[in-house]
């Protein structure tokens, strides 16, 4: 089968999908962590790979940037390819000095002022939550790997460049620890389709301290997050 955005055969996509935003991060994970992997999607260069991690089948599939792109790919994977669980593995900008570069944050909720969920499925809530079972496996995997993770709410924004950044207000009012651009759409699609989703993000920059990583570092250096997600995937 195929959709307008995915050329893969149904059997090529497994029940558990790890979803980075960057297609080159998907390529990096496949090349460095999977055995016997194969490229299963190249439409719009949104790379997807399926292979084995410690003998278990796992699919890595990029989402692209922003909620419209995440909305398309996660919906098609859930709805048409019978994917059961998606774990987003992305980057985020910290809204607090208590998060350092390369810290790993487990997302238990996503706040957004976006109309994505309302337009797609008449969702009225502006905070959506991740799956508790998946979160439990993520935390267990982090502990097994001896990797410290933080946990909290992120702000899923439609805008990367803001003329008036109100991140301090979002931190105070909604307890948003960091900002990214995809998770709210993923959690909405999982909710309406009765699927499971969570997200792990690595801090790539800090809006308070103004520290930041390079694009190459964001693509290739977030390995702790990748290891945690892979270990959790094979426990689900």
One Martini backbone bead per residue (centre of mass of N, CA, C, O) as a GRO file, in nm:
protein
  236
    1UNK     BB    1   0.103   0.031   0.006
    2UNK     BB    2  -0.007   0.384  -0.011
    3UNK     BB    3   0.051   0.723   0.022
    4UNK     BB    4   0.110   1.053  -0.046
    5UNK     BB    5   0.391   1.016   0.167
    6UNK     BB    6   0.404   0.688   0.149
    7UNK     BB    7   0.573   0.393  -0.005
    8UNK     BB    8   0.534   0.173   0.179
    9UNK     BB    9   0.492  -0.121   0.297
   10UNK     BB   10   0.317  -0.248   0.549
   11UNK     BB   11   0.541  -0.464   0.642
   12UNK     BB   12   0.779  -0.238   0.678
   13UNK     BB   13   0.606  -0.138   0.924
   14UNK     BB   14   0.609  -0.116   1.251
   15UNK     BB   15   0.455  -0.082   1.564
   16UNK     BB   16   0.726   0.070   1.627
   17UNK     BB   17   0.802   0.426   1.632
   18UNK     BB   18   1.065   0.637   1.561
   19UNK     BB   19   1.051   1.017   1.566
   20UNK     BB   20   1.219   1.225   1.398
   21UNK     BB   21   1.247   1.520   1.233
   22UNK     BB   22   1.514   1.446   1.103
   23UNK     BB   23   1.618   1.257   0.840
   24UNK     BB   24   1.927   1.242   0.928
   25UNK     BB   25   1.863   1.113   1.204
   26UNK     BB   26   1.744   0.856   1.097
   27UNK     BB   27   2.001   0.768   0.949
   28UNK     BB   28   2.187   0.762   1.195
   29UNK     BB   29   2.037   0.546   1.357
   30UNK     BB   30   2.049   0.318   1.153
   31UNK     BB   31   2.368   0.314   1.115
   32UNK     BB   32   2.432   0.294   1.451
   33UNK     BB   33   2.183   0.075   1.571
   34UNK     BB   34   2.113  -0.105   1.328
   35UNK     BB   35   2.017  -0.410   1.189
   36UNK     BB   36   1.926  -0.489   0.883
   37UNK     BB   37   1.866  -0.234   0.727
   38UNK     BB   38   1.610  -0.035   0.552
   39UNK     BB   39   1.490   0.159   0.304
   40UNK     BB   40   1.128   0.270   0.293
   41UNK     BB   41   1.164   0.596   0.248
   42UNK     BB   42   1.172   0.895  -0.005
   43UNK     BB   43   0.953   1.079   0.013
   44UNK     BB   44   1.060   1.396   0.033
   45UNK     BB   45   1.306   1.289   0.208
   46UNK     BB   46   1.141   1.102   0.422
   47UNK     BB   47   1.296   0.903   0.610
   48UNK     BB   48   1.283   0.539   0.627
   49UNK     BB   49   1.344   0.272   0.871
   50UNK     BB   50   1.417  -0.086   0.893
   51UNK     BB   51   1.509  -0.290   1.182
   52UNK     BB   52   1.741  -0.414   1.426
   53UNK     BB   53   1.719  -0.425   1.793
   54UNK     BB   54   1.821  -0.676   1.958
   55UNK     BB   55   1.615  -0.848   1.755
   56UNK     BB   56   1.418  -0.606   1.708
   57UNK     BB   57   1.165  -0.447   1.558
   58UNK     BB   58   1.229  -0.124   1.394
   59UNK     BB   59   1.111   0.207   1.329
   60UNK     BB   60   1.237   0.485   1.140
   61UNK     BB   61   1.063   0.813   1.120
   62UNK     BB   62   1.022   1.100   0.981
   63UNK     BB   63   0.840   1.426   1.025
   64UNK     BB   64   0.950   1.688   1.035
   65UNK     BB   65   0.848   2.023   1.051
   66UNK     BB   66   0.596   2.058   1.244
   67UNK     BB   67   0.259   1.992   1.277
   68UNK     BB   68   0.171   1.930   0.985
   69UNK     BB   69   0.386   1.709   0.939
   70UNK     BB   70   0.333   1.534   1.184
   71UNK     BB   71   0.033   1.495   1.122
   72UNK     BB   72   0.067   1.331   0.866
   73UNK     BB   73   0.264   1.096   0.950
   74UNK     BB   74   0.123   0.992   1.207
   75UNK     BB   75  -0.151   0.936   1.081
   76UNK     BB   76  -0.064   0.734   0.863
   77UNK     BB   77   0.067   0.531   1.052
   78UNK     BB   78  -0.176   0.474   1.233
   79UNK     BB   79  -0.412   0.433   1.012
   80UNK     BB   80  -0.255   0.267   0.754
   81UNK     BB   81  -0.007   0.098   0.931
   82UNK     BB   82  -0.075   0.006   1.232
   83UNK     BB   83   0.045   0.176   1.438
   84UNK     BB   84   0.081   0.188   1.795
   85UNK     BB   85   0.372   0.345   1.841
   86UNK     BB   86   0.504   0.678   1.917
   87UNK     BB   87   0.838   0.818   1.941
   88UNK     BB   88   0.960   1.111   1.997
   89UNK     BB   89   1.286   1.249   1.869
   90UNK     BB   90   1.411   1.558   1.979
   91UNK     BB   91   1.425   1.905   1.997
   92UNK     BB   92   1.495   2.180   2.241
   93UNK     BB   93   1.410   2.482   2.407
   94UNK     BB   94   1.484   2.633   2.690
   95UNK     BB   95   1.296   2.807   2.971
   96UNK     BB   96   1.540   2.718   3.167
   97UNK     BB   97   1.833   2.708   3.363
   98UNK     BB   98   1.775   2.394   3.458
   99UNK     BB   99   1.856   2.348   3.157
  100UNK     BB  100   2.084   2.177   2.965
  101UNK     BB  101   2.281   2.087   2.744
  102UNK     BB  102   2.170   1.753   2.662
  103UNK     BB  103   1.930   1.724   2.800
  104UNK     BB  104   1.673   1.497   2.901
  105UNK     BB  105   1.319   1.504   2.802
  106UNK     BB  106   1.021   1.402   2.928
  107UNK     BB  107   0.704   1.410   2.779
  108UNK     BB  108   0.383   1.456   2.952
  109UNK     BB  109   0.325   1.737   2.797
  110UNK     BB  110   0.136   1.960   2.562
  111UNK     BB  111   0.142   2.289   2.479
  112UNK     BB  112  -0.100   2.491   2.275
  113UNK     BB  113  -0.212   2.758   2.042
  114UNK     BB  114  -0.292   2.579   1.836
  115UNK     BB  115  -0.535   2.462   1.575
  116UNK     BB  116  -0.490   2.169   1.499
  117UNK     BB  117  -0.688   2.000   1.685
  118UNK     BB  118  -0.945   2.159   1.622
  119UNK     BB  119  -0.943   2.116   1.313
  120UNK     BB  120  -0.912   1.803   1.304
  121UNK     BB  121  -1.102   1.719   1.602
  122UNK     BB  122  -1.230   1.926   1.806
  123UNK     BB  123  -1.014   2.014   2.009
  124UNK     BB  124  -1.014   2.206   2.324
  125UNK     BB  125  -0.749   2.142   2.431
  126UNK     BB  126  -0.411   2.282   2.524
  127UNK     BB  127  -0.351   2.000   2.671
  128UNK     BB  128  -0.152   1.715   2.608
  129UNK     BB  129  -0.088   1.359   2.655
  130UNK     BB  130   0.091   1.100   2.738
  131UNK     BB  131   0.177   0.773   2.775
  132UNK     BB  132   0.225   0.594   3.062
  133UNK     BB  133   0.355   0.331   2.962
  134UNK     BB  134   0.573   0.454   2.788
  135UNK     BB  135   0.700   0.626   3.011
  136UNK     BB  136   0.782   0.390   3.190
  137UNK     BB  137   0.983   0.264   2.985
  138UNK     BB  138   1.164   0.509   2.960
  139UNK     BB  139   1.251   0.526   3.258
  140UNK     BB  140   1.366   0.239   3.276
  141UNK     BB  141   1.578   0.277   3.051
  142UNK     BB  142   1.734   0.509   3.179
  143UNK     BB  143   1.814   0.355   3.433
  144UNK     BB  144   1.963   0.122   3.292
  145UNK     BB  145   2.166   0.344   3.146
  146UNK     BB  146   2.234   0.581   3.342
  147UNK     BB  147   2.022   0.818   3.262
  148UNK     BB  148   1.935   1.134   3.303
  149UNK     BB  149   1.598   1.258   3.353
  150UNK     BB  150   1.350   1.465   3.271
  151UNK     BB  151   1.013   1.612   3.350
  152UNK     BB  152   0.748   1.753   3.128
  153UNK     BB  153   0.639   2.041   2.978
  154UNK     BB  154   0.567   2.157   2.653
  155UNK     BB  155   0.601   2.384   2.383
  156UNK     BB  156   0.397   2.394   2.093
  157UNK     BB  157   0.500   2.560   1.808
  158UNK     BB  158   0.441   2.745   1.500
  159UNK     BB  159   0.694   2.928   1.590
  160UNK     BB  160   1.031   3.022   1.567
  161UNK     BB  161   1.007   3.329   1.488
  162UNK     BB  162   0.980   3.591   1.723
  163UNK     BB  163   0.902   3.914   1.806
  164UNK     BB  164   0.744   3.815   2.086
  165UNK     BB  165   0.872   3.654   2.353
  166UNK     BB  166   0.671   3.447   2.601
  167UNK     BB  167   0.828   3.226   2.778
  168UNK     BB  168   0.785   3.317   3.073
  169UNK     BB  169   0.478   3.288   3.071
  170UNK     BB  170   0.472   2.982   2.999
  171UNK     BB  171   0.630   2.893   3.246
  172UNK     BB  172   0.438   3.012   3.466
  173UNK     BB  173   0.146   2.911   3.361
  174UNK     BB  174   0.230   2.598   3.222
  175UNK     BB  175   0.521   2.475   3.283
  176UNK     BB  176   0.716   2.525   3.053
  177UNK     BB  177   1.044   2.402   2.978
  178UNK     BB  178   0.997   2.391   2.658
  179UNK     BB  179   1.058   2.415   2.297
  180UNK     BB  180   0.863   2.309   2.015
  181UNK     BB  181   0.679   2.166   1.697
  182UNK     BB  182   0.514   1.852   1.734
  183UNK     BB  183   0.375   1.700   1.986
  184UNK     BB  184   0.076   1.788   1.988
  185UNK     BB  185  -0.002   1.638   1.725
  186UNK     BB  186   0.070   1.357   1.816
  187UNK     BB  187  -0.119   1.340   2.065
  188UNK     BB  188  -0.378   1.383   1.909
  189UNK     BB  189  -0.367   1.142   1.715
  190UNK     BB  190  -0.356   0.929   1.936
  191UNK     BB  191  -0.627   0.998   2.068
  192UNK     BB  192  -0.828   0.966   1.814
  193UNK     BB  193  -0.687   0.661   1.742
  194UNK     BB  194  -0.606   0.488   1.989
  195UNK     BB  195  -0.306   0.546   2.070
  196UNK     BB  196   0.051   0.567   2.122
  197UNK     BB  197   0.243   0.836   2.294
  198UNK     BB  198   0.565   1.001   2.290
  199UNK     BB  199   0.844   1.208   2.427
  200UNK     BB  200   1.187   1.295   2.344
  201UNK     BB  201   1.414   1.554   2.445
  202UNK     BB  202   1.682   1.764   2.347
  203UNK     BB  203   1.884   2.012   2.447
  204UNK     BB  204   1.993   2.273   2.213
  205UNK     BB  205   1.883   2.526   2.380
  206UNK     BB  206   1.886   2.851   2.564
  207UNK     BB  207   1.684   3.132   2.637
  208UNK     BB  208   1.845   3.233   2.893
  209UNK     BB  209   2.167   3.170   2.827
  210UNK     BB  210   2.223   3.127   2.500
  211UNK     BB  211   2.276   2.851   2.443
  212UNK     BB  212   2.418   2.634   2.172
  213UNK     BB  213   2.389   2.429   1.903
  214UNK     BB  214   2.459   2.268   1.626
  215UNK     BB  215   2.339   2.108   1.354
  216UNK     BB  216   2.531   1.865   1.378
  217UNK     BB  217   2.480   1.805   1.675
  218UNK     BB  218   2.171   1.754   1.642
  219UNK     BB  219   2.207   1.510   1.445
  220UNK     BB  220   2.464   1.332   1.611
  221UNK     BB  221   2.457   1.390   1.961
  222UNK     BB  222   2.168   1.243   2.064
  223UNK     BB  223   2.222   0.944   2.195
  224UNK     BB  224   2.070   0.911   2.460
  225UNK     BB  225   1.787   0.934   2.344
  226UNK     BB  226   1.811   0.696   2.147
  227UNK     BB  227   1.868   0.471   2.351
  228UNK     BB  228   1.612   0.499   2.518
  229UNK     BB  229   1.407   0.451   2.288
  230UNK     BB  230   1.505   0.172   2.201
  231UNK     BB  231   1.469   0.029   2.473
  232UNK     BB  232   1.166   0.089   2.495
  233UNK     BB  233   1.065  -0.041   2.229
  234UNK     BB  234   1.146  -0.348   2.319
  235UNK     BB  235   0.918  -0.330   2.571
  236UNK     BB  236   0.632  -0.295   2.391
   0.00000   0.00000   0.00000
